[in-house]
Amino acid sequence: MELIIQTITTGNFVWFTFVISAAVIVFAAMKLASNGDVIAARTKISGMFVGVLLLAGATSLPEMLTGINSVLADEPNLAAGNFFGSSAFNMFILAILDVIGKDQRILRSSALKHTLSGSLAVFLCTLVLFFLCANPLLASIHFQIGWVGIDSIIIAAFYVFSVYLINKNDSSEITADLTEEELKSIPSLKAGIFGFILASALLMIATPLMVRSSATISDITGLGTSFIGSTLVAIITSLPELVTSIAALKISAPEMAMGNLFGSNMFNMFGLALTDMFYTKGRFIGAIDQSFLIAGMLGVLLTSLALVGNVTSFRRFRHMESDSVIMTIIYLAGTYLLYIQSRV
């Protein structure tokens, strides 16, 4: 009886810790994004570049910190599930935006502007899945330098090259100059940078607590770190993308919303590669379970469909585009498959 009471008490405390730490992470990430907007406005960086890189990097920092803290806690599957699950949920956010902005037709308004960033996101995720599939072969030829995998180095290098391509492609699209009155309502660049650093520090404090509580929750529920990481943790760390994208939609900046989501998927794969530096037992991708191929392919399928919807006219189904409906069905079906997989 005492053991049962202790288990219930421990379970309640774990869920309380998870909820509080998750709330702090979302709050800090939102402050990170808002201060990123200040930096963008003060430095006059182009809107699309801000969405794909600065804003995406800011809102994706929770995923990267969660990944790093997960491998430090020797939970590589929790880290992998977070990255792959977040990428899939980011594309599901597009379907949510389609419902919220039913008069703006979010998947159409940006036209070809995000074909490059979306294509690069698909390539990066596919590259990670290729290395995941090739794990047995790569392990046999010692595909690493020190404890860091060469595959992670290749992924990180391609992300840097992708940033260069987007910057080069977007160099002519500079945001409109703000009026003196508008500039007065925006904090200074110094305040924006300070707020950005402060929010980052808050994330670094809260993330380890969420990781530890998530690992315990996976044990209590019996669902495993793979499923918890791909769903619960991934959704929590993706909430900043959702809120930021909705905010961008409300100010009639759908290109920034889409750039944020495609850019976040790129950054997730970059974060996965950087996590390898903290996994000292060997190649991080080599430690990821093959079952994550489903979670990874779910992200690739949804990102590819979002790209198709970005350049093609589909029939509208009530308040949603047909491709948004399909994306919703695929995301829910994929999540159910991950649940079944966790029970096997």
N, C-alpha and C positions, 0 to 999 in steps of 0.2 A: 504493500500500500504506500509506504513512504517513497519507494522507488518510482511509483506512478506519479505521485504528487510532485516529486523532484523533476521528473521528465516534463510534466505539464508546465511547471514554473520555468524551467530552462527554455522550453519551447516558446513561451510567451515573451520572455526576456529577449530571445533571439529575434523574434518578429518585431519587437519594439525597437531593438537596435537597428534592424534592417530598414524599417520605415523611417526612423529619424535620420540615419546616415544617407538614405536615398533622397530624402527631402532636402538635406543640406547640399548634396551633390547637384540636384536640379537647380536649387537657388544659386549656388556658386557658378554653375555653368551659364545660367541666364545672365548673371552679372558679367561673366567673362564675355559673352556675346554682345551685351550692350556697350561695354567698354571697347570692344572691337569695332563697333559702329562709330564710336567717338574717334578712335584712331583713324578709321577709314575716312571720316568726314574731314578731319584736320589735315590729313596727308593727301587728300584728294585722289585716292586710289580708285580705279574703275569699279563700278558696281558688280559686274560679273566676276572680276578677279577677287573682290572682297568675299562674294558668296562662295566661290569654289575653294578659296585658300584660307583667308583670314577667318571668316565666319565659320567655315567647315572645321578648321583646325581648332578653333575655340570650343565649339559645341561637341567636338569629338575627343577632347582632352579627357573626359570621364572614362571613355572606352579604353584609351591608352593607359591611363593610370590604373584602371581596373585590371587590365591585362598584366601590367608589371607587378602589381601587388598579388595577383593570383599566382604567378609563377614563383614569386618569392615565398608564397605560402605552400608551394609545391602542389598547385592545382592547375596544371596546364590546360586541362579540358575546360575548366571554368573560363579561362582566358580566351581560348579558341571559340567557345560558344558565344562569348560576349561579342567578339569581333564579327563573326559570321551572322549571328542573330541580329545584331545592330544594323548590318548592311541590308538584311531582308526587311526589317521593320522600317528603315528609312524610306524604302520604296513604297511600303504600305502607307506611309505618311502622305505620299502623293495622291493616293485614292481618298484619304481623309480631306486633303486640301481641295480636291475636286468637288466634294460635297459642300464644304464651307464656302468656297468661291464659285458657286454654280454659275454665276453670271460672267465670270472671268475666263472660264475654260482654261484652267491652269496648264494642262498638258499641251495646249495649242499655242498659247499666247507668247511663249518664248521661242517658238519656231525652231530654227536650226542653231540657235545660239549655244545650246548645250550638247550638241551632237559630239563635240570633241571631248568634253569632260565626262559625259556618260559613257562614251566608247572606251576612254582610258580607264574608267572605273570597272567596266566589264573585263578589260584586258588584265588589269591588276589582280582582280579576284580569280580569274581563270588561271593566271600564272601561279597563284598560291595553290589552287586546286591541282594543277599539274604536278607541282613539287610534292604535294600531299599524296597523290597517286603513285609517284615514283619513289616513295620512301624506302621500300625494300632495296631497290637498286642503289639509291644515293647513300644508304647506310653502309652498303658493302664496299663502296669506294671512298669512304671517309670524306664526304662532301662538306667539309667545314674547315675553318681557320681558327685554331684554338677551340673554344666551345661554340663559336658563332657559325651558323651554317652559311655556306656560300649562296644558298638559295635566298636567304634573308637579305644578304648583301645585294643580290641582283634585284630583288623586289624594291628595296630602298633606293637603289640607283635609278630604277625605272620611274619611281615616284618623283624623284628630283627632276628627271628628264621631262616628266609630264607637267610639272610646275613650269618648267621653261617653255614648253609648247603652249600652255594656256596663257602665260604672260605675253609671249610673242604674238599669239593670235588675238589677244585682247588689248594690245597696246594702244590701239586707236580709239577704244571706247572709254573715254574718261567721263566721270560723273559730272553733272552740271554744277557750275559754281553756285555756292550758297550765297544768299544775300547777307548783308551785314546783320539784319534783324535775326535771321535764322542762325547765324554763327554765334550770336550772343546767348542763345538758348542752349548751346552745346558746350559741355565742359571743355576745359583746356586739354591739349595733348598730354601734358604732364599728369593731369588728373586721370585721363583715360588709361595711360600706361600704369600708373600706380594702382588703379582699380583692377586692371587686368592681372597684375602680379598678386594682389591681395586675394582675388577670387581663385587664382591658381593655387595659392597656399592653402586656402580653405578646402579645395578639392583634395589636395595631398593628405590632409588630416582625415577627412571623412571617408575616402575611398577604401583604405585598409579595413575600416570597421565594417563596411558593406560587404567586402570580399569574405571576411571571416564569418559573418552572419549568413551569407549566401551558402558557403560550404556546409555550415551546420544545418541550414534548412534543407539542403539536398540530402543530408543523412537522415534527418527526422522524417521527411516525406517519402524517402526511398526512391525519389525520381532521378537522383544522380546529378553530378555537377554539369554534365553535358547538356541536359535538358534545361536545368535551372539557368545556366549561363546563356543558352540560346534564346530563352524566352523572358523570364522574370528580370534577370540582370540586364539583358540587352534592351528591353523596353525601358527600364529605368534610366539607363545611360543614354537612351535616344530621346527622352522627353525634351531635353533642351533643343534638339533639332525640330521637334514638333512645334514647340511654343515659338521658336524663332522664325520658323517658316510661316506660321499663322500670322505673326506680326508683320512679316515682309509682304504677305498677301494683302493685309489690311491697308498698307500704304501703297498698294498697287505696284509692287515690285516683285512680280512672279519670277523674273529671271534670277533674282537673288535667292528666292526660296528654292528653286530648282538647283541652282548652283550650290547652295548649302547642302542639299541632300546628295547630289552626285559627288560633290567634293568630300563629303563625310565618308562616303563609301571608299573613295580613293584613300583618304587618310586612315581609315580602319585597316586597310591592307598594309599601309606604311607603319601603322602602330603595331601590327602583328609582327612585322619584320624587326622593328626596334625592340620589341619584347624579348627577342632572341638574345640580346645583349645581357639581359638579366637572368636568363635561364642557363645557369652554369653547368648543368648536367649533360649538355650536348646541344644538338640542333633542336630548336623549339618546334619547328614544323615536324621533325622526326618523332617528337613526343606526342603529337596530336593524334587522337584515335581516328581510324579510317571512317568511322560512322559520321564524321563531320562533313563528309562529301555531300550528304543530303542538305545540310544547313548551308553549305557553301554554294551548292547549285541552286538552292532556293533564291539566294541573293542575286546570282547571275541571271536566272530566269526573269526575276522581277525587274532588274535594272535594264535588261534587254527589251522587255515589254514596254517599260517607260520610254525608252529611246524610240521604239516603234510608234508609240502614242504621241511622241514629240514631233514627228515628221509626217504622220499619216492622219487622214480624217476618218474617224469611226462614227458609227451611228450613236446618237445620245440615247441613253436609257434612263428615262425620268430625269433625276437630278444628277446623274453620273454619266461620264463617258463609258462606252462599252469596254474599253481597255482598263479603266479603273475598276469596273465590276469584275473583270477577269483577274486583275491583280489581287483584289480582295479574296476571291475564291482560292487562288493559288496560295496566298499567304496563309489563310486559315487551314487549307488542306495540308500544306507543308508543316505547319505547327502541329497538326494532329498526327502526322507521320512521325515527327520527332518525339511526340508523347508515346506513341506505340513502341517506338524504338527503345525508349527509356525503360519500358516495362518488360522488355524481352530479356 
